[in-house]
Amino acid sequence: MSESYHSAEWPNGFFNDGIYGGFYVSLSGPAKNLVLAEDTSPYLFNWISSDPHYLEPYDSDLYPGRLPEPVTLVGPTDPGDANGVLLSCLPSRQAVGYELLIGIHPTDVPSYQVLSDTPEPPSLVLTELPFESGYWTVRVRDLYGSTQHADPLPLYRSSLQWPIENQRTLERYTSLQAAIDDARKRDVLVLQPGIYPEHIDFVGQTITLQSTDPEDAGIVASTVLYGPDASYPLVTFSGGEKDDARLSGLTLIGGQSSLSCSDADGTLDHCLLLKSQSDGLQIYNGSVTLSHCTISDHLQAGIAMSHAGRNLSKVELDHCILANNGTYGLTGDEAELDHCTLTENRIAGLADMTVEMSNSIVALKRPSLSH
């Protein structure tokens, strides 16, 4: 048969008590992952050709076989341990066994390693992988030996860790963006030391993203947000964030800029902003307050401000260093500097702008090398 039918066409629902798998799914649906038992004698269904078409048991006493329901994977989920994940699935009707499988290739499930084989959905907490990246699935079997598995999903060694915690809810995350999206006003998200290769957007959230100890220089240096794509800012404030949108005790490396703040406000303390492909901090129609931060080694300015209309962008710097940037240390609209150092920037420490400065050192231009 070459036809296929959608779930609405089955009078007894999509699964149809394991009968539909003998036709619809085995031809075109999830049960392309279906493997029938060598002995197919328990399975015999009656094809009803009226409109709508459907299958029904031929004789349940003589042919009691029912195929297992297609598998719906669940996970990775947090099992309550920062080092480990739970990979499981929803219960599958007609299933009497569940195998948790991992492997390298998405289409070579027969070669996968069996991690657990249980009569109920898997409950194994996985803490390590034999590979950097691979795939996982769950294969179920029915009473007569037919099996069915879900399409494998990607699995990464890094996804076995839950290094981000919301201090209010105590919920942990593997993704910065997922943690931000779930947060509420004034939540604090704490990052364990590590490298986070992810571009993030605060999406208007007035929350704090911080290391475990923002005042410990070693922890700050080892808690790294890394932007692998030079086309996008590493961190974005553009949803009307207020000044209690905060980065604290983090190292930001890469991206088109370390932070882009547009039509928003923000606060940074004890942060390192390093080596972006443009300006370290870009502010458009907004304001940012920085304390005890270093902004250095960007291809263009350390901080660049611009505006539209009458309201100028503004930056307030307290105990900050802007050094070794490709153009200006600081350029744009308005700035207040207290106990700051601007030095070794290629063009000048400050461009033509309104500046209030106290207890600060500004070297106007990087010294030229003599031969």
Sequence and secondary structure as in RCSB ss.txt:
>XXXX:A:sequence
MSESYHSAEWPNGFFNDGIYGGFYVSLSGPAKNLVLAEDTSPYLFNWISSDPHYLEPYDSDLYPGRLPEPVTLVG
PTDPGDANGVLLSCLPSRQAVGYELLIGIHPTDVPSYQVLSDTPEPPSLVLTELPFESGYWTVRVRDLYGSTQHA
DPLPLYRSSLQWPIENQRTLERYTSLQAAIDDARKRDVLVLQPGIYPEHIDFVGQTITLQSTDPEDAGIVASTVL
YGPDASYPLVTFSGGEKDDARLSGLTLIGGQSSLSCSDADGTLDHCLLLKSQSDGLQIYNGSVTLSHCTISDHLQ
AGIAMSHAGRNLSKVELDHCILANNGTYGLTGDEAELDHCTLTENRIAGLADMTVEMSNSIVALKRPSLSH
>XXXX:A:secstr
      GGG TT SSGGGTGGGTHHHHHSGGGGEE  S  TT  EEEE SSS EEEES TTT          EEE
EE  S SB EEEEE   TT  EEEEEEES TT GGG EEEEEESSS   EE   SSSEEEEEEEEE TTS EEE 
  EEEEGGGGB  EEETTT  EES HHHHHHH  TT EEEE SEEEE  EE TT   EEEES TT HHHHHHEEE
EE  TTS SEEE S   TT EEES EEEESS SEEEES EEEEES EEE  SS SEEEES EEEEES EEE  SS
 SEEEE SSS   EEEEES EEES SSEEEESSEEEEES EEES SSEEE SSEEEEES EE  S      
